[in-house]
Amino acid sequence: MPEPHSAPNPSGGVPRHRRPAPLIFEPREPAPESEHFFDLESVEDPRELLSRSTELALAFRAAADRAMEFQAMAAAQLADPRRFDRLPEAAIADQADWTEDYARKMIEFGRQLLDDPDT
């Protein structure tokens, strides 16, 4: 089977390649799946639902506590006077969406954690 050839250029020169036509519509997005929260909505037994949801609540609480400790340690490191790029408490508060008073408390808590990580 012979190779297809581009249409000859009307001016008799080398054939020009054309750009593809632009899309005149946006591709359809896939249909959103219904939201599932750890498949709890499929649990029919209330005892099982209470047990699984309690486990999740405790796990999220532990994760939030651990994340707060990392926030405090990061704030303490950013406020360390030995750093040449030390940030003032107001800048840390602004970045973390805290009040300055709360930033001071978190910096102090972070310093305690950094001094004794087993606390």
Long-range contacts (C-beta under 8 A, 24 or more apart in sequence): 69-113, 71-96, 71-106, 71-110, 72-106, 72-107, 72-109, 72-110, 72-113, 73-110, 73-113, 73-114, 74-110, 75-103, 75-106, 75-107, 75-110, 76-106, 76-107, 76-108, 76-109, 76-110, 76-111, 76-113, 76-114, 77-110, 77-114, 79-107
